[in-house]
């Protein structure tokens, strides 16, 4: 990883966390607007939806106040800005005029509450929903540079999907990768890691519950 174009800025961490199946998928087969995570993909996040931290963040009630919830709460507290791919934002990939879901999945009050930078080749004016502003950026380096400025003294979170995380990992943008391993097999769909993916990582943390195993890896510079 080179300096400058590598980590967001020297000493300014960037991290990603994502739920993955035992057979390596972050979404199941046949993703659609009706099933954006594909067949069976919603089950990946059963552990997350059950937590108090998730429900609080989405305006809900109840939920389990357990190790899973405390990890979610700690991660949220770290985030100063978010980078995500176009497909994670809306499921689309072409011109915005053709996107049936142009304002994203989260309604009028998205749960981010920090600036979000969406990777897309199709220009668009920023979109403000609730207290979240989505800025649409063509180019990974530009997205990270602007997200880093917006994050202040907190961290940039690469939220997904798989292609965004692959690009961040390949470009040396990530300092930390968390994998939440759900105990199910999807049998196909979208793999987190592209063929030939490489990175120098070290396991630095492992927390488990009956619903999920949380594995934290530090990502080192490559020669």
Protein Blocks (a to p, Z undefined) as FASTA:
>chain_A
ZZhjlcfbghiacdddddddfkopabdehiafklmnoghklmmmmmmmmpmklmmmnopa
ejiddfklmmmmmmmmmpmbdcddfklmnopabdfklpcblnojnljbdcklpacddddf
bdcddddehjbccdddedjklmmmmmmmmnomaccddfbdfklmmmmmmnopafbdcddd
ddbdehiajdfbdghiacddddfbdcddfkbccddddddddZZ
